[in-house]
Amino acid sequence: MRVIFAGTPAVAVPALAAVAASRHDLVAVVTRPDAPAGRGRGLSRSPVGEWADEHGVEVLTPARPREPEFLDRLRELAPDCVPVVAYGALVPPAALEIPRFGWINLHFSLLPAWRGAAPVQHAVLHGDELTGASVFQLEQGLDTGPVFGTLTDEIHPGDTSGDLLDRLAESGAGLLVAVLDAIADGTARAEPQPADGVSLAPKLTVEDARVRWTDPAFAVDRRIRACTPAPGAWTTFRGERVKLGPVVAAADGPDLKPGELLVEKTRVLAGTATVPVRLGEVRAAGKRAMPATDWARGVRVSTGEEFA
């Protein structure tokens, strides 16, 4: 089949590479427009766009997929199918109707669970033990289309969202190609999503990433892992924001007030509503990330000081 791949972030690149290496003919990619990045705020190509540039594949960057010029080019390229991974824009009916087999989306959850922009982050935040990926027919609803196939993955106790996304990006790439093969062979069957078990996964905001020290230790742990690497879990110390890496519950720790810090020889503890947690990495504003013990020595944490 002739395919056009739609995607934007690095997590989409394994699927793009797998599609390019498959039996199908990759004729172009669609990605979000170049955007300011870095301290200089210069325009930067998306990871999907960079991959396409390096491999001599045409790149389409419509500001909105409903633009007439984009729709005309899509018709000229005449794709049979458009596989999608984290494209980042709503696809209008006019574009959905162009490919013979429509657009198929690789989504990192077991639909209908966690429909939306941040399925992996919400799975970690809510303590799910099992997640996976689904390939479904894209339609106007939010991740509501019939599902061609799924795979599952266990969420390990120490997994961050980044860890889990990396695994699902690799395994999901194989699932996406298998569905493309089945569509081409005429053996693909899409099943409607069940009405029960629907949950929503909106993008996590910076405020969502603020650690709530009045939560129990397990919830503090989940929030930090869910927000790692983005948007980045944070708290404040002496009125300034600091980012935190994953923590570990310290059942042997002393009783501490929520947010209260205790510096020991080999670890730094922070109080929660239950047992304290042992801090991992800490990154103050404008500084590099460092082990919590090094940070605590550098700022000279005093007895009774707290995160807020």
One Martini backbone bead per residue (centre of mass of N, CA, C, O) as a GRO file, in nm:
protein
  308
    1MET     BB    1   0.100   0.033   0.015
    2ARG     BB    2   0.020   0.363   0.031
    3VAL     BB    3   0.188   0.579   0.268
    4ILE     BB    4   0.119   0.807   0.536
    5PHE     BB    5   0.283   0.963   0.800
    6ALA     BB    6   0.164   1.059   1.135
    7GLY     BB    7   0.377   1.276   1.333
    8THR     BB    8   0.611   1.411   1.597
    9PRO     BB    9   0.750   1.273   1.820
   10ALA     BB   10   0.982   1.046   1.928
   11VAL     BB   11   0.767   0.815   1.986
   12ALA     BB   12   0.707   0.787   1.660
   13VAL     BB   13   0.971   0.679   1.519
   14PRO     BB   14   0.959   0.367   1.538
   15ALA     BB   15   0.707   0.347   1.355
   16LEU     BB   16   0.822   0.487   1.110
   17ALA     BB   17   1.057   0.290   1.062
   18ALA     BB   18   0.879   0.037   1.031
   19VAL     BB   19   0.717   0.132   0.787
   20ALA     BB   20   0.965   0.184   0.601
   21ALA     BB   21   1.058  -0.138   0.634
   22SER     BB   22   0.827  -0.231   0.493
   23ARG     BB   23   0.613  -0.325   0.222
   24HIS     BB   24   0.550  -0.034   0.221
   25ASP     BB   25   0.486   0.293   0.074
   26LEU     BB   26   0.661   0.572   0.165
   27VAL     BB   27   0.566   0.913   0.062
   28ALA     BB   28   0.511   1.055   0.352
   29VAL     BB   29   0.490   1.318   0.599
   30VAL     BB   30   0.312   1.427   0.894
   31THR     BB   31   0.364   1.737   1.075
   32ARG     BB   32   0.444   1.964   1.277
   33PRO     BB   33   0.549   2.258   1.290
   34ASP     BB   34   0.791   2.444   1.337
   35ALA     BB   35   0.949   2.518   1.658
   36PRO     BB   36   1.036   2.662   1.929
   37ALA     BB   37   1.372   2.607   2.077
   38GLY     BB   38   1.539   2.661   2.331
   39ARG     BB   39   1.714   2.937   2.429
   40GLY     BB   40   1.700   3.073   2.131
   41ARG     BB   41   1.420   2.999   1.987
   42GLY     BB   42   1.454   2.831   1.754
   43LEU     BB   43   1.370   2.658   1.492
   44SER     BB   44   1.226   2.321   1.506
   45ARG     BB   45   1.222   2.009   1.421
   46SER     BB   46   1.071   1.738   1.430
   47PRO     BB   47   1.150   1.413   1.472
   48VAL     BB   48   0.994   1.320   1.223
   49GLY     BB   49   1.109   1.533   1.028
   50GLU     BB   50   1.405   1.455   1.061
   51TRP     BB   51   1.385   1.168   0.960
   52ALA     BB   52   1.278   1.239   0.678
   53ASP     BB   53   1.513   1.413   0.587
   54GLU     BB   54   1.735   1.184   0.619
   55HIS     BB   55   1.541   0.987   0.410
   56GLY     BB   56   1.394   1.146   0.172
   57VAL     BB   57   1.113   1.251   0.285
   58GLU     BB   58   0.833   1.395   0.261
   59VAL     BB   59   0.717   1.709   0.415
   60LEU     BB   60   0.427   1.790   0.606
   61THR     BB   61   0.325   2.130   0.761
   62PRO     BB   62   0.047   2.197   0.872
   63ALA     BB   63  -0.122   2.404   1.077
   64ARG     BB   64  -0.383   2.275   0.936
   65PRO     BB   65  -0.551   1.993   0.805
   66ARG     BB   66  -0.773   2.192   0.647
   67GLU     BB   67  -0.600   2.291   0.440
   68PRO     BB   68  -0.620   2.305   0.104
   69GLU     BB   69  -0.323   2.244   0.031
   70PHE     BB   70  -0.306   1.981   0.190
   71LEU     BB   71  -0.543   1.829   0.061
   72ASP     BB   72  -0.432   1.836  -0.226
   73ARG     BB   73  -0.169   1.677  -0.166
   74LEU     BB   74  -0.305   1.425  -0.061
   75ARG     BB   75  -0.446   1.356  -0.327
   76GLU     BB   76  -0.190   1.336  -0.501
   77LEU     BB   77  -0.058   1.098  -0.327
   78ALA     BB   78  -0.264   0.869  -0.276
   79PRO     BB   79  -0.336   0.717  -0.020
   80ASP     BB   80  -0.444   0.424   0.143
   81CYS     BB   81  -0.293   0.508   0.419
   82VAL     BB   82  -0.283   0.660   0.766
   83PRO     BB   83  -0.057   0.646   0.998
   84VAL     BB   84  -0.075   0.717   1.360
   85VAL     BB   85   0.153   0.907   1.596
   86ALA     BB   86   0.130   1.168   1.775
   87TYR     BB   87   0.052   1.431   1.609
   88GLY     BB   88  -0.140   1.690   1.749
   89ALA     BB   89  -0.407   1.692   1.561
   90LEU     BB   90  -0.699   1.747   1.418
   91VAL     BB   91  -0.882   1.548   1.192
   92PRO     BB   92  -1.065   1.605   0.932
   93PRO     BB   93  -1.295   1.471   0.726
   94ALA     BB   94  -1.154   1.551   0.458
   95ALA     BB   95  -0.898   1.377   0.534
   96LEU     BB   96  -1.018   1.099   0.618
   97GLU     BB   97  -1.142   1.041   0.315
   98ILE     BB   98  -0.897   0.998   0.122
   99PRO     BB   99  -0.821   0.735   0.212
  100ARG     BB  100  -0.930   0.420   0.155
  101PHE     BB  101  -0.846   0.330   0.480
  102GLY     BB  102  -0.768   0.570   0.615
  103TRP     BB  103  -0.700   0.627   0.957
  104ILE     BB  104  -0.449   0.493   1.183
  105ASN     BB  105  -0.415   0.450   1.542
  106LEU     BB  106  -0.155   0.469   1.777
  107HIS     BB  107  -0.232   0.382   2.114
  108PHE     BB  108  -0.126   0.410   2.470
  109SER     BB  109  -0.374   0.188   2.521
  110LEU     BB  110  -0.663   0.013   2.648
  111LEU     BB  111  -0.921   0.034   2.487
  112PRO     BB  112  -1.119   0.276   2.656
  113ALA     BB  113  -0.873   0.347   2.804
  114TRP     BB  114  -0.731   0.643   2.799
  115ARG     BB  115  -0.843   0.886   2.650
  116GLY     BB  116  -0.593   1.083   2.493
  117ALA     BB  117  -0.282   1.257   2.543
  118ALA     BB  118  -0.211   1.086   2.848
  119PRO     BB  119  -0.215   0.765   2.904
  120VAL     BB  120   0.046   0.688   3.056
  121GLN     BB  121   0.039   0.896   3.284
  122HIS     BB  122  -0.237   0.795   3.402
  123ALA     BB  123  -0.160   0.505   3.461
  124VAL     BB  124   0.057   0.579   3.670
  125LEU     BB  125  -0.103   0.774   3.856
  126HIS     BB  126  -0.337   0.532   3.908
  127GLY     BB  127  -0.192   0.240   3.939
  128ASP     BB  128  -0.156   0.066   3.710
  129GLU     BB  129  -0.056  -0.271   3.605
  130LEU     BB  130  -0.190  -0.239   3.313
  131THR     BB  131  -0.114  -0.205   2.967
  132GLY     BB  132  -0.082  -0.053   2.626
  133ALA     BB  133  -0.192  -0.103   2.284
  134SER     BB  134  -0.371   0.060   2.006
  135VAL     BB  135  -0.541  -0.003   1.694
  136PHE     BB  136  -0.736   0.246   1.521
  137GLN     BB  137  -0.999   0.408   1.382
  138LEU     BB  138  -1.017   0.711   1.271
  139GLU     BB  139  -1.220   0.973   1.411
  140GLN     BB  140  -1.395   1.235   1.549
  141GLY     BB  141  -1.359   1.113   1.798
  142LEU     BB  142  -1.203   1.044   2.107
  143ASP     BB  143  -1.078   0.750   2.065
  144THR     BB  144  -1.353   0.572   1.934
  145GLY     BB  145  -1.268   0.368   1.744
  146PRO     BB  146  -1.217   0.087   1.602
  147VAL     BB  147  -1.037  -0.216   1.676
  148PHE     BB  148  -0.767  -0.413   1.548
  149GLY     BB  149  -0.545  -0.402   1.795
  150THR     BB  150  -0.342  -0.545   2.066
  151LEU     BB  151  -0.132  -0.479   2.357
  152THR     BB  152   0.067  -0.571   2.640
  153ASP     BB  153   0.182  -0.412   2.962
  154GLU     BB  154   0.367  -0.396   3.234
  155ILE     BB  155   0.374  -0.212   3.533
  156HIS     BB  156   0.630  -0.115   3.704
  157PRO     BB  157   0.713   0.020   4.006
  158GLY     BB  158   0.957   0.217   3.858
  159ASP     BB  159   0.800   0.342   3.638
  160THR     BB  160   0.799   0.570   3.402
  161SER     BB  161   0.665   0.724   3.143
  162GLY     BB  162   0.920   0.701   2.971
  163ASP     BB  163   0.965   0.399   2.993
  164LEU     BB  164   0.688   0.309   2.881
  165LEU     BB  165   0.696   0.458   2.609
  166ASP     BB  166   0.944   0.318   2.495
  167ARG     BB  167   0.821   0.034   2.488
  168LEU     BB  168   0.557   0.098   2.324
  169ALA     BB  169   0.695   0.214   2.073
  170GLU     BB  170   0.821  -0.058   1.988
  171SER     BB  171   0.580  -0.259   2.003
  172GLY     BB  172   0.375  -0.078   1.842
  173ALA     BB  173   0.515  -0.088   1.569
  174GLY     BB  174   0.446  -0.386   1.508
  175LEU     BB  175   0.140  -0.356   1.526
  176LEU     BB  176   0.102  -0.151   1.299
  177VAL     BB  177   0.216  -0.325   1.070
  178ALA     BB  178   0.021  -0.564   1.104
  179VAL     BB  179  -0.229  -0.399   1.030
  180LEU     BB  180  -0.141  -0.311   0.751
  181ASP     BB  181  -0.117  -0.596   0.639
  182ALA     BB  182  -0.415  -0.677   0.688
  183ILE     BB  183  -0.538  -0.462   0.510
  184ALA     BB  184  -0.394  -0.548   0.246
  185ASP     BB  185  -0.510  -0.860   0.275
  186GLY     BB  186  -0.819  -0.849   0.396
  187THR     BB  187  -0.805  -0.937   0.735
  188ALA     BB  188  -0.914  -0.703   0.874
  189ARG     BB  189  -1.061  -0.637   1.211
  190ALA     BB  190  -1.293  -0.416   1.354
  191GLU     BB  191  -1.377  -0.340   1.691
  192PRO     BB  192  -1.581  -0.219   1.894
  193GLN     BB  193  -1.600  -0.038   2.159
  194PRO     BB  194  -1.674  -0.048   2.467
  195ALA     BB  195  -1.886   0.120   2.692
  196ASP     BB  196  -1.707   0.019   2.904
  197GLY     BB  197  -1.418   0.169   3.058
  198VAL     BB  198  -1.413   0.471   3.036
  199SER     BB  199  -1.131   0.699   3.002
  200LEU     BB  200  -0.949   1.001   3.072
  201ALA     BB  201  -0.636   1.175   2.919
  202PRO     BB  202  -0.524   1.448   2.983
  203LYS     BB  203  -0.305   1.673   2.986
  204LEU     BB  204  -0.046   1.749   3.181
  205THR     BB  205   0.016   1.989   3.399
  206VAL     BB  206   0.207   2.178   3.597
  207GLU     BB  207   0.012   2.153   3.839
  208ASP     BB  208  -0.005   1.841   3.835
  209ALA     BB  209   0.322   1.826   3.903
  210ARG     BB  210   0.266   1.895   4.186
  211VAL     BB  211   0.352   1.810   4.491
  212ARG     BB  212   0.167   1.624   4.744
  213TRP     BB  213   0.253   1.590   5.076
  214THR     BB  214  -0.047   1.501   5.182
  215ASP     BB  215   0.008   1.253   5.055
  216PRO     BB  216   0.078   0.953   5.017
  217ALA     BB  217   0.355   0.790   4.920
  218PHE     BB  218   0.234   0.642   4.671
  219ALA     BB  219   0.128   0.909   4.535
  220VAL     BB  220   0.393   1.058   4.511
  221ASP     BB  221   0.532   0.848   4.338
  222ARG     BB  222   0.332   0.849   4.099
  223ARG     BB  223   0.347   1.147   4.020
  224ILE     BB  224   0.646   1.158   3.954
  225ARG     BB  225   0.650   0.931   3.740
  226ALA     BB  226   0.428   1.053   3.553
  227CYS     BB  227   0.618   1.336   3.520
  228THR     BB  228   0.839   1.142   3.388
  229PRO     BB  229   0.979   1.391   3.212
  230ALA     BB  230   0.676   1.496   3.161
  231PRO     BB  231   0.667   1.807   3.300
  232GLY     BB  232   0.774   1.774   3.581
  233ALA     BB  233   0.834   1.741   3.894
  234TRP     BB  234   0.738   1.963   4.177
  235THR     BB  235   0.861   2.211   4.409
  236THR     BB  236   0.930   2.400   4.708
  237PHE     BB  237   1.228   2.598   4.816
  238ARG     BB  238   1.252   2.886   4.953
  239GLY     BB  239   1.037   2.981   4.710
  240GLU     BB  240   1.162   2.772   4.506
  241ARG     BB  241   1.184   2.583   4.233
  242VAL     BB  242   1.187   2.220   4.220
  243LYS     BB  243   1.297   1.926   4.081
  244LEU     BB  244   1.188   1.576   4.066
  245GLY     BB  245   1.267   1.265   4.104
  246PRO     BB  246   1.235   0.969   4.182
  247VAL     BB  247   1.102   0.779   4.452
  248VAL     BB  248   1.120   0.617   4.785
  249ALA     BB  249   0.989   0.440   5.014
  250ALA     BB  250   1.045   0.480   5.386
  251ALA     BB  251   0.956   0.264   5.629
  252ASP     BB  252   1.219   0.335   5.828
  253GLY     BB  253   1.132   0.607   5.884
  254PRO     BB  254   1.054   0.879   6.031
  255ASP     BB  255   0.854   1.106   6.156
  256LEU     BB  256   0.698   1.334   5.922
  257LYS     BB  257   0.604   1.601   5.789
  258PRO     BB  258   0.469   1.733   5.533
  259GLY     BB  259   0.776   1.813   5.363
  260GLU     BB  260   0.977   1.728   5.557
  261LEU     BB  261   1.325   1.742   5.621
  262LEU     BB  262   1.591   1.480   5.611
  263VAL     BB  263   1.937   1.460   5.675
  264GLU     BB  264   2.149   1.211   5.588
  265LYS     BB  265   2.428   1.055   5.497
  266THR     BB  266   2.268   0.871   5.243
  267ARG     BB  267   2.000   1.056   5.278
  268VAL     BB  268   1.680   1.203   5.172
  269LEU     BB  269   1.392   1.310   5.342
  270ALA     BB  270   1.028   1.316   5.293
  271GLY     BB  271   0.726   1.401   5.394
  272THR     BB  272   0.408   1.251   5.445
  273ALA     BB  273   0.105   1.106   5.531
  274THR     BB  274   0.307   0.883   5.588
  275VAL     BB  275   0.570   0.783   5.483
  276PRO     BB  276   0.859   0.851   5.380
  277VAL     BB  277   1.079   0.975   5.125
  278ARG     BB  278   1.334   0.905   4.900
  279LEU     BB  279   1.538   1.092   4.733
  280GLY     BB  280   1.681   1.151   4.436
  281GLU     BB  281   1.658   1.386   4.225
  282VAL     BB  282   1.770   1.734   4.201
  283ARG     BB  283   1.643   2.051   4.045
  284ALA     BB  284   1.733   2.354   4.021
  285ALA     BB  285   1.712   2.649   3.904
  286GLY     BB  286   1.961   2.647   3.656
  287LYS     BB  287   2.032   2.350   3.714
  288ARG     BB  288   2.147   2.053   3.763
  289ALA     BB  289   2.110   1.741   3.818
  290MET     BB  290   2.112   1.579   4.150
  291PRO     BB  291   2.175   1.436   4.415
  292ALA     BB  292   2.021   1.490   4.710
  293THR     BB  293   2.277   1.503   4.888
  294ASP     BB  294   2.417   1.727   4.726
  295TRP     BB  295   2.199   1.937   4.746
  296ALA     BB  296   2.180   1.955   5.059
  297ARG     BB  297   2.472   2.047   5.099
  298GLY     BB  298   2.462   2.304   4.921
  299VAL     BB  299   2.201   2.439   5.085
  300ARG     BB  300   2.181   2.367   5.381
  301VAL     BB  301   1.983   2.196   5.540
  302SER     BB  302   1.759   2.244   5.790
  303THR     BB  303   1.603   2.182   6.058
  304GLY     BB  304   1.258   2.173   5.950
  305GLU     BB  305   1.258   2.195   5.669
  306GLU     BB  306   1.053   2.254   5.364
  307PHE     BB  307   0.835   2.153   5.146
  308ALA     BB  308   0.561   2.316   4.924
   0.00000   0.00000   0.00000
